[in-house]
Amino acid sequence: MRDTATPTSAALRGLFLDGTSAASHEADAWLDGAALVVRVGDAQTRVALADVRVEPPLGRLRRVLHLPGGARFETDDDAGVRALLSRAGAREPLRLVRTLEGRLGWVLASLVAFVAAGVLMVTFGLPALSGVAARLTPHTALSSMDAQVLRVLDRQYLAPSTLSGAQRSRVERVFGRVTREVGEGQGFRFRLVTREGGETGANAMALPGGTVVVTDELVRAARSDAELAGVFAHEAGHVTLRHGAASAYRSVGLLLFVSLLTGDVSSATTAASALPLLLVQNGYSREMERDADRVAAGWLMRHGGSTRPLRDILTRLDEERPSVPDLLSTHPGLEERLSDLRVLEANWGR
Ligand SMILES: [Zn+2]
């Protein structure tokens, strides 16, 4: 007990139940370092975060935080609990153990996945395993990752788009044409999001579930619909090849996969909050960029017979400013990408 602490961060309002009687008391709870402080009237209890077990939401309105000794704190403030978990996650990354308390069927499925994962890990190593996990991830889970990642991108990097209505509908039209063809019949929910890029400049980024973020700067830098189409086909390639989920699993670990399967949104949220940074800083792997360029080359060859539009815009953007992932990922280098695109074009249809 400590009597002097006051809420250092937004306090959750809720009810405290001591676990021995049915009575409940109005209470506040907040995060203080690595502890959760629960205040009932004048009395405060500090509980180490490691001893707090958070029930997955599972469609329930009320969130329950289990405290040691059978006591619990209940609150209707779902957003507050999520915020608290994500703040806690910053200090104590990925508290995912509790995800295993989800539905039994999923737990069993996860166990099977884990065993399979172990075998695959030994056989193929993490990159291949991430690819397998990415292919097994349901579209709904991928889409929920998109929403989380976009929220963080908006908070940290992007500003609202200032494109005119005409520019916007032109971009939408090109995007629709490309994604309908590249993603046909694969179940992805392609969605174009335009934003002012700020420090990320002219850029485009594919999120795991089909959301493609493109900056106003990139739209303005494109000199033709074909250039835009080349960029979009590249991003759509990242989506259909499931690169977002695969690199997430590679970076954050396969526990994220399990948390997505068990439907524990809070944990997925915690993990997803690390993703934008990873995606922005690391971009996709060399292999992934090459594969996405292959998709873009395919589209461009079918619609115009040349990879030149993509080569042109990549070259122009590279001249204008230093490389920033994803579109201008530093690996593979621009020269290599350009020469690969020329080779793809030369060998097209052979
Ligand atoms: Zn890329």
Residues whose N, C-alpha, C, O or C-beta is under 5 A from the ligand:
A	BS01	ZN	E289 A292 D326 L327
